[in-house]
């Protein structure tokens, strides 16, 4: 029963963030969403901030687990972009983009939320890094790219686009289109013959030294 109550509180916290925003998220509102006594918030988590931090980690684990198999099947950057588009649509429809936005906003003023929010994003970054390492392997770009740093850039881009779409949907769509053009460029480089690829590697090495 204790574990069941804890899970209800985690899900209640995520639901409250989605429906009411972080400013109206309290022990009372979360307990009401979970259908339990508000005293149980403090019994299980100590504070509302600790509950929100745990809910952030819990939510991220649930979302990553949902998409892990699909991520494992991606073999191209274009495929990663298409996955990002579809995931974005699914996450927005489910209200999960709103949760992320609320947690990012809350982390600016409630420092205890920042590590949990970052840890949740790190779960996504780890999966994206696996995809990038796989799809870039053997290409000229792989030798000159920090896969970990690139995974963080990709994750940050999608987070930014998800939030940006709320105020400028057309601008967000154009940004996604630009990312698609970059994916097409990488694919074109991958299709070059061995002589041309050596020339690209040579030029990249020269650029890296300057």
Phi, psi and omega in degrees: 000322181298316179293323178296318179295318179301316180295320177300320180292319178298313180292324177295322179295316179295320180294321179294318177301318181293316189271330187239344182085163186291331181295331182254010178273117182221174177301319181294313183292322178292315180299321178296318179294327181276344182074034180227172177287138185295339178298335181290339174300312183283331178294318185271332188233345178089320180203166178293321179300317179293324176297315180296322178298315179293322179295324177299311179297316180299313181298317180296318179299319179295317183290316180296318179300324180298325187254358188301316181295321179293321177297322181294339181268359182282131184238356180220161175295323176299321178295323178294319179296316180297320176300316180301319178298312183293319179297319179302315180297316181293317182292321178294317180298326181274358179084005185284333175295321178298320178298314180299315179301318180294320180292319178297319178294316181295326181295338179290331183245346179237089188307331182292341178280336186300310180300321181291319178296317178297321179295322177296316177295328181297328177299318177293317182300318179301316180291319180294322179298321177299318180295313182298317179300324181286314187281337180267349182304130178086355179267158178302327183292328185302325183288343186237018183238133173276101185301322180294313179296320179294322178298321178293322178295318179296314180298316180296323179297314181291323176298313180298318181294322179299319180283324181295326182300332181296335181249339182210078182303320181292320178296319179296321179295320178295322178297317177297322177297321178295321176297323177296323178295321177295320178298321179294324178296316178297319179297321179296320177297322180293333181276352180294152177289172184300323181294313180295322179294324177296322178296320178295316179299318180298316181293321179293322178296319179295320179294323181292332181277342183267000000 
